[in-house]
Amino acid sequence: MTITRIEAIPYRIPYRKSLKFASGEVSHADHVLVRVHTAGGLTGCADAPPRPFTYGETQRGIVAVVEDVFAGQVIGLDATERARLHARLHRTIGNPAAKSAVDMAVWDLLGQAWGQPVTRLLGGYTDRMRVSHMLGFDTPTAMAQEACAIRDTYGITTFKVKVGRRPIELDVEVVRALRNTLGDKVELYIDGNRGWTASESARALEQLRDVGLTLAEELNPADDVLGRRWLVKGCAVPFVADESATTPAEVTRELLGGSATAVSIKTARTGFTISEQVLALAQGLGVEVVMGNQIDGQLGTACTVAFGAAHEPTVARAGELSNFLDMSDDLLTEPLRITGGELAAPTAPGIGVTVDPDKLARYRIDT
């Protein structure tokens, strides 16, 4: 189980359509496949999705920090020395997606070595999650049509709606159109990606009071400290900290400071190990969690459902597990399948999925 080599392979897969939101737009999956090799011949894999508009990481930056910094720190360690590995990774500031990919690739190794799926090693609460689908900016008609197609094809009945445009009525109209089209049995919640001010957010929530929203996420920047606290105090539904709570310390500050009342957990930015710490904090403080999506491909989604299905609090709400449907292709040999509004966690040892070498050769951009 001695780690002998780490690879960081950049690749690019186009989306069928761009996902647009308040803080950016994604038209291609410009991700990094991280592979950790051992002396015994095992290889663990995970995906690192850079989001420069959220965390500052870029594709080239992730490749550089994995190959030039992290590799030298962890090569020679045994894969079971996870605490030592993390202590070395965290000598480097930031780089959450890069750290998380190394962490999850090591968990993949451990699951393979021990003959167990990672979801069972993490807790094994259940074997699947309900799915929430994320809707990016478009016209009310187009977004309603997309939601109907997703519901009718995959049985998904929970939708996260991107908001944060100006004037706020653009998004208010969208949410109302979704409710009117989909009916009362579908769950809707909104995510502003910090696009509005506190006062704009409050006006939008007031105008949507009768729509039956279940969550509100990052409607305005957490850096607007007093405005954010004022907004959260008056919010009638759980207010989710996402990009403002990327570490256990940030989660603690946002919750205890009154800037959030729920937390999004994303394995793409906290791996499995730190995600367990975030979940424990949320449980100890008595707040709800939702499994978030970093516009993940299928490998990243497999990691999210593996963690989410492992714990009781994370299956209480639908997880954001479907945005790989917008991609034109993927790297896996066997695609993930959403049926009846649910996604099952892979059952093979490790993360439970396999990268197709031919597809990786087609989409990698370092050769």
C-alpha positions, 0 to 999 in steps of 0.5 A: 500500500506504499504510494509510489506515484501520483498523476494529474491528468487534465481533460476536457469534455464539452457540455451539451449546453452551458450552465449559467449562474450568477458567478460564472458559466461552464460550457466544458468540463475542464477537470483533472483526473487524479490517480494515486498508484501503490507498490502493490499495483493498485490505482485509486482515482478521483476527479478535481473540478476547478472553479476559479470563480469560486475557489480560485483554482484553475485546471493548470493550477491543480495539475501543478500543485498535485505534481509539484507539491503534493506528490513529493509530500505523500509518495512513500507514505502508506495509503493507510496513513491518512492522518499523516497524509492530510497533515502534509497536504494541509501545509499548503494553503487553499487548493480544496479541489486538488486536496480533495481529489488526492484524499478520495483517490486514497479512499478508493485505494483503501476500498479496493485493498479491503474489498469494500465499497467506500460508501460502506467504509464511510458508514453504510447507512443506505445504498442510494439517494434521491436526486435533485437537479440543478437548473441554470439561467434561461427563460422561464419557458425553457427552464420549465421545459427542461424541468419537465423533461428531467422529471418525466425521463428520470423521475426527479422531483426536486429542483435547485434553481439558480437565481441572482440576476438583476432585476430580481423579477427575472428570477422571480418569474422563473421560479413562479413558472416552475411552480405553475408548470410542475405543480405542488408536489415538486420541491423547489429551492434557490441558489443565488451564488452571491449574486444579489445584495441582502435587500434584493434577496429579502425582496425576492424571498418576500415575492416568492413567499407563497411558492413553497421554497424549501431552502435558500442558498448563498443569495448574497455574499457572506462578506456582507457580514451584517447584511447577511446576518440580517437576511438570514435572521428573517429567512423563513426557510433554512439558509444554506452556506455553500461557497462561504463554508468550505472548511470546518472553521468556516462552517463554524463561523458562518453558523455561530455567527448567524450567517447560515442555518444549513450547510452544503457538503461537496466532496469535490472540495472537502473530499471524504475525510473533511466532509466527515468533519463538516457533517459532524459539526452540522450534527453537533450544532443541529443544522441540516445538510444537503449534498451539493454539486460542483458541476461534477462529472460521473466520477465526481457524482459517484463520490458524492453519492458514496458519501451521501448514502453512507450517513443518515443526515445526508439522505434526508434531503435529495442530493445534487447528483444529476448535472452530468446529464448535461455533459456530451460524454464522460470517462467511465466504462459504465455510466451512472443511471438515475431511475425513479428519481434515485441514484444508487451508490456503486457497489464495487470495491473502492469508489466503485467505478472504472475510468475508460482508458480509450475515453481518457485518451480521447479527452486528455489535453496534456498529450 
